[in-house]
Amino acid sequence: MDYTKQESRSSQAHQDAEDAGLTCIDCHKGIAHSLPMEYDPEKDAPGKSIFYTRSD
């Protein structure tokens, strides 16, 4: 992600989220795509989504 192409507020939020180990989906889930039928927000925790794992 190129932080220099973002507004300062967005850039800082994205950098903070990345530093905290969050993924794009942790903050943006359900925005561009529909959530899976079995999605339960009560069982979801930022950085620990059962629907997405980050591969480093």
Contacts in CASP RR format, 6 or more apart in sequence:
PFRMAT RR
TARGET T0000
AUTHOR 0000-0000-0000
METHOD contacts of the structure
MODEL  1
MDYTKQESRSSQAHQDAEDAGLTCIDCHKGIAHSLPMEYDPEKDAPGKSI
FYTRSD
1 14 0 8 1.000
1 18 0 8 1.000
3 11 0 8 1.000
3 14 0 8 1.000
3 15 0 8 1.000
4 11 0 8 1.000
6 14 0 8 1.000
17 26 0 8 1.000
17 27 0 8 1.000
20 46 0 8 1.000
21 47 0 8 1.000
21 54 0 8 1.000
22 46 0 8 1.000
22 47 0 8 1.000
23 47 0 8 1.000
23 49 0 8 1.000
23 52 0 8 1.000
23 54 0 8 1.000
25 49 0 8 1.000
25 51 0 8 1.000
25 52 0 8 1.000
26 46 0 8 1.000
26 47 0 8 1.000
26 49 0 8 1.000
27 46 0 8 1.000
29 35 0 8 1.000
29 44 0 8 1.000
29 49 0 8 1.000
29 51 0 8 1.000
36 51 0 8 1.000
39 51 0 8 1.000
43 50 0 8 1.000
44 50 0 8 1.000
47 54 0 8 1.000
END
